[in-house]
Amino acid sequence: MNPKSTGFRESLTDVVTGLCVLLLGVTASSAANGTALPSSVADLMQAHGIPENSISVVMRKVGTNQNTISHNATTPRNPASAMKLVTTAAALQLLGPQHRWRTHAFVRGKVLGNTLEGDLILRGSGDPWLVIERFWLLAKQLRGRGITHIGGDLVIDDTLFDRQAIDTEPIDGKPMRTYNTPPNALLLNFGYTLLTIESNHSAVYISADPPATTLKINNAVNLSKADCAKKGRSIRFDLKRGASVTRLSVEGRYPAGCGASTYRRTLLPHGPYVYGVFKALWQQLGGTLAGGWRYGKTPARAVVAAELESVSLAEIIRYINKFSNNVMARNLLLTLATDHPPSTPTKGRHVIENWLSQSGVAMPALHIDNGAGLSREARVSAQGLAALLEAAANWPWWPEFLGSLPIATVDGSLRKRFHNVAGPGRLRLKTGLLKNVRALAGYAIDRNGDIWVVVILHNHPQASSSVSIEIQHRLLETLFQ
């Protein structure tokens, strides 16, 4: 869905027309005081030894002071990926839903016939969704200019972002996991490689997408007689990064005749990834690249040879919020500070803090470090996040913001969640999950058609277990009983 303001509000009106009166699942005194957890939630937490002070909850009707629940509302909590709501809301207001990024290819040197006697420079502007299909369009433009042979190097200009400030260690020590990919001004295909492993009755096959000339795969997987249905697959990855080539040894066992298995991994460092993928793609288009690669800033005399415009910010935030894409959110935070390059997360944080202050949205507990919530230091209070969500409901771009959130039972990270709580379209909420952290924040449309802000922040050793999901379920039920 790519909502426009008028059409979206009309469809929202259609959803709520003719519905019944809201019945709250808490007592009248609790609703008035706004302090107590529903007994069904309190009893569940007590039964599992979870203290009530480990959770913060705000549930409030938009446009009123009527709180169903306001429990530990000012306590700073780790919000995990619910922090993406802050980043995307700020971006919509500061950049506008039609904001677009531009990736450029420059030539430095002479083009004689079909040969570039010089370097090709790729300059990134922070596009969070420069996927391989769109990168191919950029390469195709270059071929359309008549360039076939590149005699020099591929120069990568990612100087818009401060590489040293953003290439931090992953919080879980797993650098190959795609959710830990660092942001970059020239973020190509999220930096990941899709490995596909499949077999017939005589051999095991491994393929990589996108292919990269800088990645060499050693297939050391043994064919086995195990049953696919009984977890007969056992795969291990051994990665050795060299100066020019990364070698991946895939080991283990794989049942004969077993269907394909896929693994998304960040295998190559950024520079070798961009170079290796571009060279492989360029060769597929019939071109050659004689040189190597290096980082560098685009010289003043370089000439634009191709330009690729990104999709709109409205589409970008849908990918970020619905599917909780960490590296896209991190790129977006850095984009907010590109007026003063090189951009850093600290500069992005200051931009958001200044914007909140000017907007009159009070979030005193906010600490935003990377914009994605993939952090142990990030903090926000339920009251602060609720204030942001309620303010957003009155902004011009609220339909685009609301349309970016996962819809319970329908799509994104809530596609399989909260069945039998409310009808489709009534719960539009951003999820958050880390070890010992679970969060849920967004909007609920009750049976009377009123819109409620919902924020649930749970920090506890059992927060990442199934009981925390049941706590969320019971809290949401109070709006639809």
N, C-alpha and C positions, 0 to 999 in steps of 0.2 A: 504494500500500500504506500502510495506517495501522496499524502493528503494535501489539498489546497485548503485554505482557511474556510471559505464559505461552504464548499462541499462537505468538508469533514464535520463542521458543526451541524449541517443538515442531517448527515447520517447519524450523528450522535443523538440528535433529537428523535429520529425515527426509532432508535434502539430503546429509548426510555418511554415512548408514548404509551399511554394506557396501562401503566404498571401500578401495582398495589402500594399501599402505605408502608413505610419502613417501620419494623418492629425491632427495637434494640434488644440485644441479648444480655444486658446487664440491668441492674435495678435503677430506678429513677434517681436515687440518692447518689449512686456511683457515677451516673452520667453527669449530674450536676457538679459533683466534687472533682471528677476527672482524675482520680488517683488509684482506684482499685483495679487489679486484674480480674477478669471474669473468674468465677469459682471453678469453671471447667479447666481453665488454664492453670490457676494456682494449685489445684488438686493434682494435675498432671505433673507439674514441676516438683511438687513435694514428693510424689510417689517415686520419682527418679532421682531424688536427692539434689535437685538443681535449685540453688537459692534464687529468690525473686529479685535480689539486687544485681543479678548477672544479666538482666534484660532491660532494655528501654523501649517503651512503646508510646507512640502518639497516634491517635485516631480522631480526626476532627473534620467536621463538615466545612467545606470551603465557603468562606464568606460569613462565617459566624464564629462565636467563641465557644460553641457547644462541643466539648470534648467528650467522647465516649470513654477514652482512656488517655491519661497523661501520666505515665509511670516511669520514674527515674529519667525524666525528659531532658534534664540538663547535664547528665553524666556523659563525659567524653567516651566514645566507643570507637573501636575499629570497625569501619563499615564495609570492608572488603570492596567488592565491585560496585556496591551502591554509590561509591564515590564518583563513578562515571556520570551520575546525574548532575553533579556540580559542574564537571568539565563540559558536558554537552549543553547544559542550560546556559552557561556563560558564553560558549561559542556561538550559540544561536543569537543571543542578544548582541554580542559584540561584533560578529562577522556577518550575520544575516543568513537565512536559509539557502540563498543562491550563491554563497561564496564558493569559489573554485580555485584549485591549485593549478599551476602550470609547470610541466617538466620540459626542459629544453635540451636539444642536442646542438652543439656548436662545432664548427670546424675551425681549426687553426692551421693554416698552410694553404697551399694551392690545390685546386681540383683541376687535374689535367685529364680530359676524357672522362673515363669512369674511375679514376684513381685519385684518392685524397693523399697527397704527399704531405702528410702532417698528422696531427692528433685529432681524435674525435673526443669531445668533452660532453659529458652528461651532467647537467646541473639540476638538482632537485630543489623543490620549494616546500617539501613536507607533505606531499600528497599521501594521505593515509591508506589509499586504496589503489595503488599502482600495481594491479594484479598482472599476471603474465599476459593475459589476452590484450590488455591495454598497452603494455610495453611493446608487444608485437606491432601494434599500430604505429608506434613511434619509429620502430625499425623499418617498417614498410614505407613510411614517409621518406626516410633517408634513401631507400632504394629507389623511390619515385623521383628523387632528385638526380638520379643517374649515377650515384656513388655505389660502386661494387667492391673496390679494393681500398682498404685503409692501410696506409703504409706506416703510420706511426702508432702511438699508444692509445689506449682508452683511458681518459682522465676522468676521475670521479670527483665532481664538485658537490660536496655535501656540507659546505662551510656555513650554511644558514643556521645549522644547529651545532652546539658545542659538543663534539663527540666525546671528549673526556668527561664531561659532566653527566652524560646519559648512559655511558657504557658501564653500568654498575653490576655488581655480582647478583645473581638470582637469589631470591630469599630462601629457596629450598635446595640450593646446590645442584640444580638440574639444568645446565645450560642448553642441552639439546631439546628440551621441551619448548614447543612453539610459543606458549604463553609467556615465556621469559625472554623472547626476542627483544633486543634493545631497539628504541626508536631511531630513525635516521631521516635526514632531509631527502635522501634518495632511497626510500623504503620500497624495495622491489619485492613484490609477491610475499610480503611479510617475512622474507628471509628464509622461508622453509622449503624443504624438499619432501615431496610425497613419494614414499617408497611403497611399491606394490610387490608382494610375494605371492606366487601361485605355483601350482605343480600339475603335471600329468602323471602317468604311471611310470615314467622313466627319469624325470628330472625336475629340479626346482628352478624357477626363473625369477629374476629380480629386475625391476625397472625403476627409473627415477624420473619424476616430473616436477619441475622442468629439468631437462638435462643440463648439465654444466660441464664444460671442458676441464674445470679445475677439480672435479670430483671423480675419483676412481673407486669402483666398487668391486670388492673381492667376494664372490659368492662361495661361502664355506658351509652352506646349509646342507645337511644330510637328509635324504629321503627316508621316511619311516613308514612303518605299517600301522601306526596308531590310528585311532578313530578321530576324525575331525570333530565330531559332536562331543567327544569326551576330552576336550582340551589337549589334543595331541600336538598342537603347535607350541614350539619352544624356541624363541628367537632372541639373540643377543647382538648388540652392536658394539664394535670396537673401533674407535675413531682416532686417527693419528693425523694431525694437521701439520703440513709442511709449508715451506716458504712459497711454493708455487702450486702444489697439489695436495689435496686432502684425500687420505685413503680411508675408506670405510670397509671394514671386514664384517660381513653379516654371517653369524654363526648360529648353530643350533640344529633343530630337526623340524621337519615339516611333512605331514602325511601325504602319501601319494594320492593324486586325483582330488586334492582338497581345493576348495574355492579360494578366491583371492583374499588376502589380508592386506590392509593398508596401515602405514605408520607415517605420521607427520613429524618431522624432526628438523631442527635447526642444526645443520651439519657444517656449513661453511661460514667463516668470518665474512663480514659485510663486503669488503672490497673484492676478495676472490669470488664471492657469490655473484655480485653484479657483473664482474668481468666474465666469469665462466658461463653464466646464463646468456649474457649478450652475445658472446662469441658463438655459442652453440646455435642461438637463434639466427644470428647473422649468416652463419654457414648454411642453415636450412633455407635461407632466402637467396642463396647463391653467392654470398659475399665472402671475402677473406679479411682477416685482421692479422697483420704481421707482428705488431708489437705486443707489449705486456700491458700492465695497468699501474696507475698510481693515483694518489689523492692530489688534488690541486685546485686552485681558485681559477675561475674563468678569466682569461686576460681581456683587457678592454677591446682589443682589436679582433677578437673571435667573432665569427659570423654565424647567425642563427641558421641552421639547416633544417630543423624540424621542431615542432612544438606540439605538446599533448595537453589538452585541458582535462581536468578531473571531472568526476561526477559532482553534483552539488553537495553542500554541507548537509542539507536535509536528508539525502540518501546516506551520507557518511554516518550520521548519528544513529540511523536505523541499524546499520551493521554493528556499531559500537554497543548500543544498548540491548538490542534483541539477542545478540550472540556473545555479548560481553567480551569483545575483542580488546585485549590489553594494549597491544602495541599501537593500534589505531588511536586509542584514547591518549596514550602517551605522546604520540605525534600531534594530536589536537591541542594538548596543553602547551606544547612547544610552539605551535603555530600562533598562539595568542600573544607570544612575546617576540615575534619576528620583526616588529618595528624597531627593535634595538638588538640587532644580531651581534655576536652569535647567541641564539636563543638557548636558555637553560631552564630546567624545571623551576628553579628559584624565581627567575624572572616571570615565568608563567603563573606561579603562585601569587606573586605580587599583583599581577594584572587582575586576577580573579578577586583578590582581597579588596583592591581598589574599586572594582566594579560592584561588589556586594555593598560596600560602604556607600557608594553613590546611589545605589538602587534602594537603600534603606532596608536591606535584608540582614537581619542580625544572625550571624553564625559565629559567636565568640569562641566556640570550642573547635572550630575548623583548623585542621592541619592537613594540607594537601601537598604531597611530595612528588608524585609522578602522574597524577591525573587519572590513573586506572584503578587505584585501590589495591594493587598487588604490592602490599607493603605491610610491615609490622608496626610502622610508626604513624600511619595515617589515622586521623581521628575526626569525628564529627559527633554532635549530639543529636538525639532524635528531635528535639525541639528546633534546632537550627535547620536540619534537613527538612522538617515539616514547614518551616517558615519559607524556605526556598521553593518548595513544591507549591505552596499556596500562592506565593507571589507569581510564580510561573503561569498559574491558571488565569492570570489577568494580563499577560503579555501578548503582543500581537502574534508571536510565533508559537503560542501554546499548542495549537493543533498539530504542528510539526513535531513538537516535543512529545506530546502525548502519543502521537502515532509511532514514535520510535521505541516505545516501551513494549516488552514482551506481553502478549495477551494470554492469560491463563486458558489452558486447554486448546489453544490455537497455534501459537508459534513461539519461536525463540526459546529461551531457557525456561519458559513456563508451559511449553507445549504439553507436557505430561503431568502438570501440577494442578491441584485444586479442583478436580472434578467433583461435582455434587455440592459445591459451595455456592456458585452463582452461574448465571447463564453466560455464554460466550460474549466477550467484549466488555464485561462488567469489571473485571480485574485487570489492570494494566500496571505492572509492577516490575521494577528492576531487582534482580537477585544479586546476592553477594555470598561468596563461600571461600573461606580459607580454613586451615586447621584451627580449631577452637573459635571460629567466627562464622556466623550466619546472619544475613541481613535481607530485608525485603522493604522496598520503599516505592511509592508511586500513588496511584489513584484507584478508588473503588466507586462504582456507580450503583447506588442502592436501589431498592425496589420502588422508591418514590421519584427516581430520576435525579436525586441530589448527588453531588460529587464530594467524595471524602478523601482527605489526605491520609495515607497510611505509612507509618515508619515503624519498623521492628528491627532493633539492633541487639543481637545476642552474642555476648563474649563469654565463653565458658568451655571447658574441655568436652562437654557433650553437645556443644552448639553445632558441630559438624556431623552429628549423628541424626538418625531418623526421628528421634523424639523432638528435636528442634523444629523439624518440618511439621510435626503434629501440633506443636505449640502455635506456629503460624496459622495453621489450618483452623484451629479453634478460635483464635483471635479474629480471623476474617469472618467466621460464621456469625459472630455477634452482630454484623451488619446486615445479615440476610436471613435471620431466623424468622 
